[in-house]
């Protein structure tokens, strides 16, 4: 997570892609059937963002704008980045 000049916190989700930390609702494992349906529904609505760079999806990031972001990073890795930066800024 990084802070820009305006105080916006960004979290790196892999391969140079970042997401606003304040917009993230959940980071979940994509393996279950309900998560696969969630992904398919988001794709149908045009709310799916693929940030995997062609690699295997290991995390789904749900935002408050109803977007689903695919990341190749593990859920644990994203969570650790989030918590590490929270400690630094807090």
PyMOL Python script that loads the backbone (N, CA, C, O; Angstrom):
from pymol import cmd

cmd.read_pdbstr("""\
ATOM      1  N   UNK A   1       0.854  -1.164   0.000  1.00  0.00           N
ATOM      2  CA  UNK A   1       0.000   0.000   0.000  1.00  0.00           C
ATOM      3  C   UNK A   1       0.900   1.227   0.000  1.00  0.00           C
ATOM      4  O   UNK A   1       1.905   1.279   0.709  1.00  0.00           O
ATOM      5  N   UNK A   2       0.530   2.192  -0.792  1.00  0.00           N
ATOM      6  CA  UNK A   2       1.306   3.415  -0.869  1.00  0.00           C
ATOM      7  C   UNK A   2       0.365   4.593  -0.680  1.00  0.00           C
ATOM      8  O   UNK A   2      -0.820   4.511  -1.004  1.00  0.00           O
ATOM      9  N   UNK A   3       0.893   5.678  -0.161  1.00  0.00           N
ATOM     10  CA  UNK A   3       0.086   6.898  -0.026  1.00  0.00           C
ATOM     11  C   UNK A   3       0.566   7.897  -1.054  1.00  0.00           C
ATOM     12  O   UNK A   3       1.762   8.167  -1.167  1.00  0.00           O
ATOM     13  N   UNK A   4      -0.369   8.441  -1.798  1.00  0.00           N
ATOM     14  CA  UNK A   4      -0.025   9.475  -2.766  1.00  0.00           C
ATOM     15  C   UNK A   4      -0.058  10.822  -2.059  1.00  0.00           C
ATOM     16  O   UNK A   4      -0.260  10.898  -0.847  1.00  0.00           O
ATOM     17  N   UNK A   5       0.142  11.862  -2.820  1.00  0.00           N
ATOM     18  CA  UNK A   5       0.141  13.217  -2.264  1.00  0.00           C
ATOM     19  C   UNK A   5      -1.191  13.587  -1.633  1.00  0.00           C
ATOM     20  O   UNK A   5      -1.219  14.380  -0.692  1.00  0.00           O
ATOM     21  N   UNK A   6      -2.294  13.037  -2.122  1.00  0.00           N
ATOM     22  CA  UNK A   6      -3.614  13.385  -1.620  1.00  0.00           C
ATOM     23  C   UNK A   6      -4.075  12.464  -0.494  1.00  0.00           C
ATOM     24  O   UNK A   6      -5.232  12.551  -0.081  1.00  0.00           O
ATOM     25  N   UNK A   7      -3.226  11.599   0.008  1.00  0.00           N
ATOM     26  CA  UNK A   7      -3.582  10.717   1.107  1.00  0.00           C
ATOM     27  C   UNK A   7      -4.301   9.460   0.673  1.00  0.00           C
ATOM     28  O   UNK A   7      -4.802   8.725   1.524  1.00  0.00           O
ATOM     29  N   UNK A   8      -4.373   9.183  -0.619  1.00  0.00           N
ATOM     30  CA  UNK A   8      -5.025   7.987  -1.136  1.00  0.00           C
ATOM     31  C   UNK A   8      -4.110   6.788  -0.914  1.00  0.00           C
ATOM     32  O   UNK A   8      -2.955   6.807  -1.339  1.00  0.00           O
ATOM     33  N   UNK A   9      -4.609   5.747  -0.254  1.00  0.00           N
ATOM     34  CA  UNK A   9      -3.823   4.543  -0.005  1.00  0.00           C
ATOM     35  C   UNK A   9      -4.043   3.554  -1.136  1.00  0.00           C
ATOM     36  O   UNK A   9      -5.181   3.228  -1.473  1.00  0.00           O
ATOM     37  N   UNK A  10      -2.956   3.080  -1.720  1.00  0.00           N
ATOM     38  CA  UNK A  10      -3.009   2.111  -2.811  1.00  0.00           C
ATOM     39  C   UNK A  10      -2.310   0.832  -2.376  1.00  0.00           C
ATOM     40  O   UNK A  10      -1.281   0.874  -1.703  1.00  0.00           O
ATOM     41  N   UNK A  11      -2.874  -0.299  -2.762  1.00  0.00           N
ATOM     42  CA  UNK A  11      -2.261  -1.580  -2.442  1.00  0.00           C
ATOM     43  C   UNK A  11      -1.880  -2.277  -3.746  1.00  0.00           C
ATOM     44  O   UNK A  11      -2.673  -2.349  -4.685  1.00  0.00           O
ATOM     45  N   UNK A  12      -0.647  -2.789  -3.783  1.00  0.00           N
ATOM     46  CA  UNK A  12      -0.130  -3.477  -4.961  1.00  0.00           C
ATOM     47  C   UNK A  12      -0.758  -4.872  -5.020  1.00  0.00           C
ATOM     48  O   UNK A  12      -0.653  -5.646  -4.068  1.00  0.00           O
ATOM     49  N   UNK A  13      -1.407  -5.187  -6.136  1.00  0.00           N
ATOM     50  CA  UNK A  13      -2.034  -6.503  -6.294  1.00  0.00           C
ATOM     51  C   UNK A  13      -1.274  -7.362  -7.300  1.00  0.00           C
ATOM     52  O   UNK A  13      -1.781  -8.382  -7.768  1.00  0.00           O
ATOM     53  N   UNK A  14      -0.059  -6.941  -7.624  1.00  0.00           N
ATOM     54  CA  UNK A  14       0.808  -7.725  -8.489  1.00  0.00           C
ATOM     55  C   UNK A  14       1.025  -7.112  -9.854  1.00  0.00           C
ATOM     56  O   UNK A  14       0.118  -6.514 -10.432  1.00  0.00           O
ATOM     57  N   UNK A  15       2.242  -7.267 -10.369  1.00  0.00           N
ATOM     58  CA  UNK A  15       2.631  -6.849 -11.709  1.00  0.00           C
ATOM     59  C   UNK A  15       2.419  -5.362 -11.955  1.00  0.00           C
ATOM     60  O   UNK A  15       2.069  -4.954 -13.063  1.00  0.00           O
ATOM     61  N   UNK A  16       2.630  -4.558 -10.927  1.00  0.00           N
ATOM     62  CA  UNK A  16       2.506  -3.115 -11.060  1.00  0.00           C
ATOM     63  C   UNK A  16       1.081  -2.591 -10.996  1.00  0.00           C
ATOM     64  O   UNK A  16       0.854  -1.394 -11.170  1.00  0.00           O
ATOM     65  N   UNK A  17       0.131  -3.460 -10.754  1.00  0.00           N
ATOM     66  CA  UNK A  17      -1.271  -3.052 -10.646  1.00  0.00           C
ATOM     67  C   UNK A  17      -1.590  -2.698  -9.203  1.00  0.00           C
ATOM     68  O   UNK A  17      -1.174  -3.401  -8.282  1.00  0.00           O
ATOM     69  N   UNK A  18      -2.323  -1.616  -9.005  1.00  0.00           N
ATOM     70  CA  UNK A  18      -2.688  -1.174  -7.664  1.00  0.00           C
ATOM     71  C   UNK A  18      -4.186  -0.908  -7.589  1.00  0.00           C
ATOM     72  O   UNK A  18      -4.835  -0.604  -8.590  1.00  0.00           O
ATOM     73  N   UNK A  19      -4.716  -1.033  -6.370  1.00  0.00           N
ATOM     74  CA  UNK A  19      -6.132  -0.781  -6.105  1.00  0.00           C
ATOM     75  C   UNK A  19      -6.216   0.137  -4.894  1.00  0.00           C
ATOM     76  O   UNK A  19      -5.404   0.041  -3.974  1.00  0.00           O
ATOM     77  N   UNK A  20      -7.187   1.013  -4.901  1.00  0.00           N
ATOM     78  CA  UNK A  20      -7.410   1.887  -3.758  1.00  0.00           C
ATOM     79  C   UNK A  20      -7.836   1.037  -2.564  1.00  0.00           C
ATOM     80  O   UNK A  20      -8.845   0.334  -2.622  1.00  0.00           O
ATOM     81  N   UNK A  21      -7.074   1.104  -1.498  1.00  0.00           N
ATOM     82  CA  UNK A  21      -7.337   0.285  -0.314  1.00  0.00           C
ATOM     83  C   UNK A  21      -8.693   0.600   0.308  1.00  0.00           C
ATOM     84  O   UNK A  21      -9.346  -0.287   0.856  1.00  0.00           O
ATOM     85  N   UNK A  22      -9.114   1.839   0.227  1.00  0.00           N
ATOM     86  CA  UNK A  22     -10.395   2.231   0.832  1.00  0.00           C
ATOM     87  C   UNK A  22     -11.589   1.688   0.062  1.00  0.00           C
ATOM     88  O   UNK A  22     -12.704   1.691   0.584  1.00  0.00           O
ATOM     89  N   UNK A  23     -11.387   1.225  -1.159  1.00  0.00           N
ATOM     90  CA  UNK A  23     -12.491   0.699  -1.976  1.00  0.00           C
ATOM     91  C   UNK A  23     -12.656  -0.813  -1.850  1.00  0.00           C
ATOM     92  O   UNK A  23     -13.661  -1.364  -2.300  1.00  0.00           O
ATOM     93  N   UNK A  24     -11.676  -1.492  -1.239  1.00  0.00           N
ATOM     94  CA  UNK A  24     -11.716  -2.952  -1.127  1.00  0.00           C
ATOM     95  C   UNK A  24     -12.669  -3.368  -0.014  1.00  0.00           C
ATOM     96  O   UNK A  24     -12.575  -2.890   1.117  1.00  0.00           O
ATOM     97  N   UNK A  25     -13.586  -4.265  -0.355  1.00  0.00           N
ATOM     98  CA  UNK A  25     -14.516  -4.826   0.627  1.00  0.00           C
ATOM     99  C   UNK A  25     -14.006  -6.178   1.115  1.00  0.00           C
ATOM    100  O   UNK A  25     -14.052  -6.470   2.310  1.00  0.00           O
ATOM    101  N   UNK A  26     -13.510  -7.017   0.171  1.00  0.00           N
ATOM    102  CA  UNK A  26     -13.050  -8.355   0.546  1.00  0.00           C
ATOM    103  C   UNK A  26     -12.002  -8.856  -0.431  1.00  0.00           C
ATOM    104  O   UNK A  26     -11.974  -8.466  -1.599  1.00  0.00           O
ATOM    105  N   UNK A  27     -11.135  -9.736   0.077  1.00  0.00           N
ATOM    106  CA  UNK A  27     -10.166 -10.460  -0.744  1.00  0.00           C
ATOM    107  C   UNK A  27     -10.418 -11.931  -0.453  1.00  0.00           C
ATOM    108  O   UNK A  27     -10.246 -12.384   0.678  1.00  0.00           O
ATOM    109  N   UNK A  28     -10.830 -12.683  -1.483  1.00  0.00           N
ATOM    110  CA  UNK A  28     -11.265 -14.063  -1.259  1.00  0.00           C
ATOM    111  C   UNK A  28     -10.605 -15.048  -2.217  1.00  0.00           C
ATOM    112  O   UNK A  28     -10.115 -14.676  -3.284  1.00  0.00           O
ATOM    113  N   UNK A  29     -10.607 -16.315  -1.808  1.00  0.00           N
ATOM    114  CA  UNK A  29     -10.064 -17.405  -2.610  1.00  0.00           C
ATOM    115  C   UNK A  29     -11.083 -17.754  -3.703  1.00  0.00           C
ATOM    116  O   UNK A  29     -12.271 -17.885  -3.410  1.00  0.00           O
ATOM    117  N   UNK A  30     -10.639 -17.905  -4.950  1.00  0.00           N
ATOM    118  CA  UNK A  30     -11.573 -18.077  -6.061  1.00  0.00           C
ATOM    119  C   UNK A  30     -12.045 -19.502  -6.341  1.00  0.00           C
ATOM    120  O   UNK A  30     -12.781 -19.705  -7.307  1.00  0.00           O
ATOM    121  N   UNK A  31     -11.663 -20.486  -5.553  1.00  0.00           N
ATOM    122  CA  UNK A  31     -11.903 -21.878  -5.902  1.00  0.00           C
ATOM    123  C   UNK A  31     -13.314 -22.413  -5.790  1.00  0.00           C
ATOM    124  O   UNK A  31     -13.662 -23.337  -6.525  1.00  0.00           O
ATOM    125  N   UNK A  32     -14.142 -21.882  -4.911  1.00  0.00           N
ATOM    126  CA  UNK A  32     -15.471 -22.472  -4.692  1.00  0.00           C
ATOM    127  C   UNK A  32     -16.446 -22.124  -5.820  1.00  0.00           C
ATOM    128  O   UNK A  32     -16.248 -21.163  -6.563  1.00  0.00           O
ATOM    129  N   UNK A  33     -17.489 -22.922  -5.923  1.00  0.00           N
ATOM    130  CA  UNK A  33     -18.508 -22.699  -6.952  1.00  0.00           C
ATOM    131  C   UNK A  33     -19.182 -21.329  -6.839  1.00  0.00           C
ATOM    132  O   UNK A  33     -19.373 -20.671  -7.861  1.00  0.00           O
ATOM    133  N   UNK A  34     -19.550 -20.872  -5.629  1.00  0.00           N
ATOM    134  CA  UNK A  34     -20.153 -19.532  -5.544  1.00  0.00           C
ATOM    135  C   UNK A  34     -19.213 -18.426  -6.036  1.00  0.00           C
ATOM    136  O   UNK A  34     -19.670 -17.452  -6.635  1.00  0.00           O
ATOM    137  N   UNK A  35     -17.919 -18.565  -5.793  1.00  0.00           N
ATOM    138  CA  UNK A  35     -16.974 -17.548  -6.251  1.00  0.00           C
ATOM    139  C   UNK A  35     -16.820 -17.594  -7.769  1.00  0.00           C
ATOM    140  O   UNK A  35     -16.635 -16.558  -8.409  1.00  0.00           O
ATOM    141  N   UNK A  36     -16.896 -18.786  -8.340  1.00  0.00           N
ATOM    142  CA  UNK A  36     -16.847 -18.910  -9.795  1.00  0.00           C
ATOM    143  C   UNK A  36     -18.074 -18.261 -10.420  1.00  0.00           C
ATOM    144  O   UNK A  36     -17.968 -17.603 -11.455  1.00  0.00           O
ATOM    145  N   UNK A  37     -19.246 -18.444  -9.796  1.00  0.00           N
ATOM    146  CA  UNK A  37     -20.474 -17.797 -10.292  1.00  0.00           C
ATOM    147  C   UNK A  37     -20.376 -16.279 -10.162  1.00  0.00           C
ATOM    148  O   UNK A  37     -20.790 -15.545 -11.059  1.00  0.00           O
ATOM    149  N   UNK A  38     -19.827 -15.815  -9.044  1.00  0.00           N
ATOM    150  CA  UNK A  38     -19.643 -14.377  -8.828  1.00  0.00           C
ATOM    151  C   UNK A  38     -18.774 -13.785  -9.936  1.00  0.00           C
ATOM    152  O   UNK A  38     -19.069 -12.714 -10.467  1.00  0.00           O
ATOM    153  N   UNK A  39     -17.714 -14.488 -10.272  1.00  0.00           N
ATOM    154  CA  UNK A  39     -16.806 -14.053 -11.343  1.00  0.00           C
ATOM    155  C   UNK A  39     -17.524 -14.012 -12.685  1.00  0.00           C
ATOM    156  O   UNK A  39     -17.389 -13.039 -13.427  1.00  0.00           O
ATOM    157  N   UNK A  40     -18.278 -15.048 -13.004  1.00  0.00           N
ATOM    158  CA  UNK A  40     -19.003 -15.106 -14.272  1.00  0.00           C
ATOM    159  C   UNK A  40     -20.060 -14.003 -14.368  1.00  0.00           C
ATOM    160  O   UNK A  40     -20.241 -13.402 -15.427  1.00  0.00           O
ATOM    161  N   UNK A  41     -20.753 -13.744 -13.262  1.00  0.00           N
ATOM    162  CA  UNK A  41     -21.762 -12.685 -13.248  1.00  0.00           C
ATOM    163  C   UNK A  41     -21.123 -11.314 -13.456  1.00  0.00           C
ATOM    164  O   UNK A  41     -21.659 -10.479 -14.184  1.00  0.00           O
ATOM    165  N   UNK A  42     -19.987 -11.088 -12.820  1.00  0.00           N
ATOM    166  CA  UNK A  42     -19.279  -9.813 -12.979  1.00  0.00           C
ATOM    167  C   UNK A  42     -18.826  -9.634 -14.426  1.00  0.00           C
ATOM    168  O   UNK A  42     -18.886  -8.531 -14.970  1.00  0.00           O
ATOM    169  N   UNK A  43     -18.376 -10.714 -15.037  1.00  0.00           N
ATOM    170  CA  UNK A  43     -17.949 -10.647 -16.431  1.00  0.00           C
ATOM    171  C   UNK A  43     -19.126 -10.287 -17.337  1.00  0.00           C
ATOM    172  O   UNK A  43     -18.987  -9.490 -18.265  1.00  0.00           O
ATOM    173  N   UNK A  44     -20.265 -10.874 -17.062  1.00  0.00           N
ATOM    174  CA  UNK A  44     -21.467 -10.588 -17.843  1.00  0.00           C
ATOM    175  C   UNK A  44     -21.935  -9.149 -17.708  1.00  0.00           C
ATOM    176  O   UNK A  44     -22.488  -8.586 -18.653  1.00  0.00           O
ATOM    177  N   UNK A  45     -21.718  -8.547 -16.544  1.00  0.00           N
ATOM    178  CA  UNK A  45     -22.113  -7.156 -16.295  1.00  0.00           C
ATOM    179  C   UNK A  45     -21.037  -6.155 -16.714  1.00  0.00           C
ATOM    180  O   UNK A  45     -21.251  -4.945 -16.627  1.00  0.00           O
ATOM    181  N   UNK A  46     -19.887  -6.647 -17.167  1.00  0.00           N
ATOM    182  CA  UNK A  46     -18.793  -5.752 -17.547  1.00  0.00           C
ATOM    183  C   UNK A  46     -18.073  -5.172 -16.342  1.00  0.00           C
ATOM    184  O   UNK A  46     -17.483  -4.095 -16.435  1.00  0.00           O
ATOM    185  N   UNK A  47     -18.111  -5.874 -15.205  1.00  0.00           N
ATOM    186  CA  UNK A  47     -17.494  -5.389 -13.970  1.00  0.00           C
ATOM    187  C   UNK A  47     -16.315  -6.256 -13.539  1.00  0.00           C
ATOM    188  O   UNK A  47     -15.916  -6.218 -12.375  1.00  0.00           O
ATOM    189  N   UNK A  48     -15.751  -7.038 -14.464  1.00  0.00           N
ATOM    190  CA  UNK A  48     -14.613  -7.903 -14.160  1.00  0.00           C
ATOM    191  C   UNK A  48     -13.337  -7.243 -14.670  1.00  0.00           C
ATOM    192  O   UNK A  48     -13.261  -6.830 -15.827  1.00  0.00           O
ATOM    193  N   UNK A  49     -12.334  -7.148 -13.795  1.00  0.00           N
ATOM    194  CA  UNK A  49     -11.037  -6.588 -14.160  1.00  0.00           C
ATOM    195  C   UNK A  49      -9.989  -7.671 -13.948  1.00  0.00           C
ATOM    196  O   UNK A  49      -9.801  -8.148 -12.829  1.00  0.00           O
ATOM    197  N   UNK A  50      -9.310  -8.057 -15.019  1.00  0.00           N
ATOM    198  CA  UNK A  50      -8.298  -9.110 -14.944  1.00  0.00           C
ATOM    199  C   UNK A  50      -6.916  -8.483 -14.814  1.00  0.00           C
ATOM    200  O   UNK A  50      -6.405  -7.893 -15.765  1.00  0.00           O
ATOM    201  N   UNK A  51      -6.315  -8.613 -13.638  1.00  0.00           N
ATOM    202  CA  UNK A  51      -4.973  -8.079 -13.382  1.00  0.00           C
ATOM    203  C   UNK A  51      -3.966  -9.208 -13.186  1.00  0.00           C
ATOM    204  O   UNK A  51      -2.960  -9.029 -12.501  1.00  0.00           O
ATOM    205  N   UNK A  52      -4.233 -10.378 -13.788  1.00  0.00           N
ATOM    206  CA  UNK A  52      -3.371 -11.546 -13.591  1.00  0.00           C
ATOM    207  C   UNK A  52      -2.208 -11.626 -14.562  1.00  0.00           C
ATOM    208  O   UNK A  52      -1.294 -12.425 -14.359  1.00  0.00           O
ATOM    209  N   UNK A  53      -2.222 -10.817 -15.611  1.00  0.00           N
ATOM    210  CA  UNK A  53      -1.188 -10.867 -16.643  1.00  0.00           C
ATOM    211  C   UNK A  53      -1.078 -12.271 -17.244  1.00  0.00           C
ATOM    212  O   UNK A  53       0.021 -12.717 -17.575  1.00  0.00           O
ATOM    213  N   UNK A  54      -2.199 -12.964 -17.387  1.00  0.00           N
ATOM    214  CA  UNK A  54      -2.224 -14.284 -18.004  1.00  0.00           C
ATOM    215  C   UNK A  54      -1.895 -15.439 -17.076  1.00  0.00           C
ATOM    216  O   UNK A  54      -1.860 -16.591 -17.510  1.00  0.00           O
ATOM    217  N   UNK A  55      -1.656 -15.152 -15.822  1.00  0.00           N
ATOM    218  CA  UNK A  55      -1.339 -16.207 -14.857  1.00  0.00           C
ATOM    219  C   UNK A  55      -2.604 -16.714 -14.162  1.00  0.00           C
ATOM    220  O   UNK A  55      -3.691 -16.170 -14.352  1.00  0.00           O
ATOM    221  N   UNK A  56      -2.446 -17.749 -13.367  1.00  0.00           N
ATOM    222  CA  UNK A  56      -3.569 -18.346 -12.651  1.00  0.00           C
ATOM    223  C   UNK A  56      -4.143 -17.358 -11.626  1.00  0.00           C
ATOM    224  O   UNK A  56      -3.399 -16.685 -10.913  1.00  0.00           O
ATOM    225  N   UNK A  57      -5.473 -17.285 -11.567  1.00  0.00           N
ATOM    226  CA  UNK A  57      -6.135 -16.421 -10.594  1.00  0.00           C
ATOM    227  C   UNK A  57      -6.059 -17.069  -9.223  1.00  0.00           C
ATOM    228  O   UNK A  57      -6.505 -18.202  -9.039  1.00  0.00           O
ATOM    229  N   UNK A  58      -5.493 -16.348  -8.258  1.00  0.00           N
ATOM    230  CA  UNK A  58      -5.352 -16.869  -6.899  1.00  0.00           C
ATOM    231  C   UNK A  58      -6.112 -16.054  -5.871  1.00  0.00           C
ATOM    232  O   UNK A  58      -6.210 -16.448  -4.709  1.00  0.00           O
ATOM    233  N   UNK A  59      -6.658 -14.902  -6.299  1.00  0.00           N
ATOM    234  CA  UNK A  59      -7.455 -14.081  -5.387  1.00  0.00           C
ATOM    235  C   UNK A  59      -8.476 -13.272  -6.171  1.00  0.00           C
ATOM    236  O   UNK A  59      -8.203 -12.791  -7.272  1.00  0.00           O
ATOM    237  N   UNK A  60      -9.659 -13.132  -5.579  1.00  0.00           N
ATOM    238  CA  UNK A  60     -10.686 -12.238  -6.104  1.00  0.00           C
ATOM    239  C   UNK A  60     -10.782 -11.070  -5.141  1.00  0.00           C
ATOM    240  O   UNK A  60     -10.897 -11.259  -3.930  1.00  0.00           O
ATOM    241  N   UNK A  61     -10.736  -9.870  -5.681  1.00  0.00           N
ATOM    242  CA  UNK A  61     -10.857  -8.671  -4.861  1.00  0.00           C
ATOM    243  C   UNK A  61     -12.201  -8.043  -5.199  1.00  0.00           C
ATOM    244  O   UNK A  61     -12.471  -7.710  -6.353  1.00  0.00           O
ATOM    245  N   UNK A  62     -13.039  -7.885  -4.182  1.00  0.00           N
ATOM    246  CA  UNK A  62     -14.352  -7.294  -4.369  1.00  0.00           C
ATOM    247  C   UNK A  62     -14.290  -5.852  -3.889  1.00  0.00           C
ATOM    248  O   UNK A  62     -13.816  -5.574  -2.788  1.00  0.00           O
ATOM    249  N   UNK A  63     -14.774  -4.933  -4.729  1.00  0.00           N
ATOM    250  CA  UNK A  63     -14.742  -3.514  -4.384  1.00  0.00           C
ATOM    251  C   UNK A  63     -16.144  -2.997  -4.077  1.00  0.00           C
ATOM    252  O   UNK A  63     -17.144  -3.647  -4.381  1.00  0.00           O
ATOM    253  N   UNK A  64     -16.194  -1.825  -3.473  1.00  0.00           N
ATOM    254  CA  UNK A  64     -17.484  -1.225  -3.134  1.00  0.00           C
ATOM    255  C   UNK A  64     -18.260  -0.747  -4.361  1.00  0.00           C
ATOM    256  O   UNK A  64     -19.445  -0.433  -4.251  1.00  0.00           O
ATOM    257  N   UNK A  65     -17.620  -0.686  -5.515  1.00  0.00           N
ATOM    258  CA  UNK A  65     -18.296  -0.315  -6.759  1.00  0.00           C
ATOM    259  C   UNK A  65     -18.830  -1.535  -7.498  1.00  0.00           C
ATOM    260  O   UNK A  65     -19.267  -1.433  -8.644  1.00  0.00           O
ATOM    261  N   UNK A  66     -18.794  -2.704  -6.829  1.00  0.00           N
ATOM    262  CA  UNK A  66     -19.298  -3.971  -7.374  1.00  0.00           C
ATOM    263  C   UNK A  66     -18.394  -4.545  -8.461  1.00  0.00           C
ATOM    264  O   UNK A  66     -18.823  -5.416  -9.218  1.00  0.00           O
ATOM    265  N   UNK A  67     -17.155  -4.075  -8.552  1.00  0.00           N
ATOM    266  CA  UNK A  67     -16.188  -4.650  -9.475  1.00  0.00           C
ATOM    267  C   UNK A  67     -15.524  -5.852  -8.806  1.00  0.00           C
ATOM    268  O   UNK A  67     -15.344  -5.884  -7.588  1.00  0.00           O
ATOM    269  N   UNK A  68     -15.169  -6.828  -9.621  1.00  0.00           N
ATOM    270  CA  UNK A  68     -14.395  -7.982  -9.179  1.00  0.00           C
ATOM    271  C   UNK A  68     -13.054  -7.903  -9.896  1.00  0.00           C
ATOM    272  O   UNK A  68     -12.996  -7.866 -11.125  1.00  0.00           O
ATOM    273  N   UNK A  69     -11.978  -7.877  -9.115  1.00  0.00           N
ATOM    274  CA  UNK A  69     -10.631  -7.781  -9.675  1.00  0.00           C
ATOM    275  C   UNK A  69      -9.935  -9.111  -9.450  1.00  0.00           C
ATOM    276  O   UNK A  69      -9.903  -9.623  -8.331  1.00  0.00           O
ATOM    277  N   UNK A  70      -9.372  -9.674 -10.524  1.00  0.00           N
ATOM    278  CA  UNK A  70      -8.639 -10.929 -10.444  1.00  0.00           C
ATOM    279  C   UNK A  70      -7.166 -10.633 -10.227  1.00  0.00           C
ATOM    280  O   UNK A  70      -6.593  -9.781 -10.906  1.00  0.00           O
ATOM    281  N   UNK A  71      -6.549 -11.337  -9.277  1.00  0.00           N
ATOM    282  CA  UNK A  71      -5.128 -11.159  -9.001  1.00  0.00           C
ATOM    283  C   UNK A  71      -4.430 -12.511  -9.001  1.00  0.00           C
ATOM    284  O   UNK A  71      -5.008 -13.519  -8.593  1.00  0.00           O
ATOM    285  N   UNK A  72      -3.195 -12.525  -9.458  1.00  0.00           N
ATOM    286  CA  UNK A  72      -2.393 -13.748  -9.452  1.00  0.00           C
ATOM    287  C   UNK A  72      -1.695 -13.955  -8.113  1.00  0.00           C
ATOM    288  O   UNK A  72      -1.068 -14.993  -7.898  1.00  0.00           O
ATOM    289  N   UNK A  73      -1.794 -12.984  -7.215  1.00  0.00           N
ATOM    290  CA  UNK A  73      -1.189 -13.122  -5.887  1.00  0.00           C
ATOM    291  C   UNK A  73      -2.112 -13.906  -4.964  1.00  0.00           C
ATOM    292  O   UNK A  73      -3.332 -13.875  -5.123  1.00  0.00           O
ATOM    293  N   UNK A  74      -1.529 -14.605  -4.003  1.00  0.00           N
ATOM    294  CA  UNK A  74      -2.300 -15.328  -2.997  1.00  0.00           C
ATOM    295  C   UNK A  74      -3.037 -14.333  -2.106  1.00  0.00           C
ATOM    296  O   UNK A  74      -2.582 -13.206  -1.911  1.00  0.00           O
ATOM    297  N   UNK A  75      -4.170 -14.755  -1.572  1.00  0.00           N
ATOM    298  CA  UNK A  75      -4.942 -13.933  -0.638  1.00  0.00           C
ATOM    299  C   UNK A  75      -4.066 -13.518   0.535  1.00  0.00           C
ATOM    300  O   UNK A  75      -4.115 -12.367   0.971  1.00  0.00           O
ATOM    301  N   UNK A  76      -3.270 -14.443   1.046  1.00  0.00           N
ATOM    302  CA  UNK A  76      -2.404 -14.165   2.192  1.00  0.00           C
ATOM    303  C   UNK A  76      -1.383 -13.075   1.880  1.00  0.00           C
ATOM    304  O   UNK A  76      -1.086 -12.236   2.730  1.00  0.00           O
ATOM    305  N   UNK A  77      -0.850 -13.087   0.666  1.00  0.00           N
ATOM    306  CA  UNK A  77       0.138 -12.095   0.256  1.00  0.00           C
ATOM    307  C   UNK A  77      -0.484 -10.702   0.220  1.00  0.00           C
ATOM    308  O   UNK A  77       0.103  -9.742   0.720  1.00  0.00           O
ATOM    309  N   UNK A  78      -1.663 -10.596  -0.369  1.00  0.00           N
ATOM    310  CA  UNK A  78      -2.349  -9.305  -0.429  1.00  0.00           C
ATOM    311  C   UNK A  78      -2.685  -8.824   0.980  1.00  0.00           C
ATOM    312  O   UNK A  78      -2.520  -7.645   1.294  1.00  0.00           O
ATOM    313  N   UNK A  79      -3.155  -9.737   1.823  1.00  0.00           N
ATOM    314  CA  UNK A  79      -3.497  -9.384   3.205  1.00  0.00           C
ATOM    315  C   UNK A  79      -2.272  -8.887   3.959  1.00  0.00           C
ATOM    316  O   UNK A  79      -2.354  -7.894   4.682  1.00  0.00           O
ATOM    317  N   UNK A  80      -1.146  -9.560   3.802  1.00  0.00           N
ATOM    318  CA  UNK A  80       0.085  -9.144   4.481  1.00  0.00           C
ATOM    319  C   UNK A  80       0.538  -7.760   4.017  1.00  0.00           C
ATOM    320  O   UNK A  80       0.983  -6.952   4.832  1.00  0.00           O
ATOM    321  N   UNK A  81       0.429  -7.481   2.728  1.00  0.00           N
ATOM    322  CA  UNK A  81       0.800  -6.160   2.213  1.00  0.00           C
ATOM    323  C   UNK A  81      -0.104  -5.090   2.811  1.00  0.00           C
ATOM    324  O   UNK A  81       0.344  -3.999   3.164  1.00  0.00           O
ATOM    325  N   UNK A  82      -1.370  -5.423   2.917  1.00  0.00           N
ATOM    326  CA  UNK A  82      -2.344  -4.500   3.489  1.00  0.00           C
ATOM    327  C   UNK A  82      -2.002  -4.206   4.942  1.00  0.00           C
ATOM    328  O   UNK A  82      -1.959  -3.046   5.349  1.00  0.00           O
ATOM    329  N   UNK A  83      -1.758  -5.261   5.730  1.00  0.00           N
ATOM    330  CA  UNK A  83      -1.472  -5.103   7.154  1.00  0.00           C
ATOM    331  C   UNK A  83      -0.126  -4.435   7.413  1.00  0.00           C
ATOM    332  O   UNK A  83      -0.006  -3.635   8.341  1.00  0.00           O
ATOM    333  N   UNK A  84       0.880  -4.747   6.614  1.00  0.00           N
ATOM    334  CA  UNK A  84       2.205  -4.157   6.769  1.00  0.00           C
ATOM    335  C   UNK A  84       2.161  -2.650   6.589  1.00  0.00           C
ATOM    336  O   UNK A  84       2.744  -1.907   7.379  1.00  0.00           O
ATOM    337  N   UNK A  85       1.479  -2.205   5.566  1.00  0.00           N
ATOM    338  CA  UNK A  85       1.383  -0.767   5.326  1.00  0.00           C
ATOM    339  C   UNK A  85       0.491  -0.074   6.346  1.00  0.00           C
ATOM    340  O   UNK A  85       0.703   1.093   6.675  1.00  0.00           O
ATOM    341  N   UNK A  86      -0.499  -0.792   6.842  1.00  0.00           N
ATOM    342  CA  UNK A  86      -1.361  -0.225   7.882  1.00  0.00           C
ATOM    343  C   UNK A  86      -0.544   0.074   9.141  1.00  0.00           C
ATOM    344  O   UNK A  86      -0.757   1.088   9.806  1.00  0.00           O
ATOM    345  N   UNK A  87       0.403  -0.833   9.460  1.00  0.00           N
ATOM    346  CA  UNK A  87       1.277  -0.607  10.615  1.00  0.00           C
ATOM    347  C   UNK A  87       2.167   0.604  10.408  1.00  0.00           C
ATOM    348  O   UNK A  87       2.372   1.403  11.322  1.00  0.00           O
ATOM    349  N   UNK A  88       2.705   0.735   9.174  1.00  0.00           N
ATOM    350  CA  UNK A  88       3.598   1.854   8.875  1.00  0.00           C
ATOM    351  C   UNK A  88       2.885   3.187   8.966  1.00  0.00           C
ATOM    352  O   UNK A  88       3.444   4.162   9.470  1.00  0.00           O
ATOM    353  N   UNK A  89       1.658   3.235   8.482  1.00  0.00           N
ATOM    354  CA  UNK A  89       0.940   4.519   8.466  1.00  0.00           C
ATOM    355  C   UNK A  89       0.221   4.804   9.780  1.00  0.00           C
ATOM    356  O   UNK A  89      -0.174   5.942  10.034  1.00  0.00           O
ATOM    357  N   UNK A  90       0.047   3.783  10.616  1.00  0.00           N
ATOM    358  CA  UNK A  90      -0.711   3.984  11.843  1.00  0.00           C
ATOM    359  C   UNK A  90       0.091   4.015  13.049  1.00  0.00           C
ATOM    360  O   UNK A  90      -0.447   4.179  14.144  1.00  0.00           O
TER     361      UNK A  90
END
""", "prot")
cmd.dss("prot")
cmd.show_as("cartoon", "prot")
cmd.util.cbc("prot")
cmd.orient("prot")
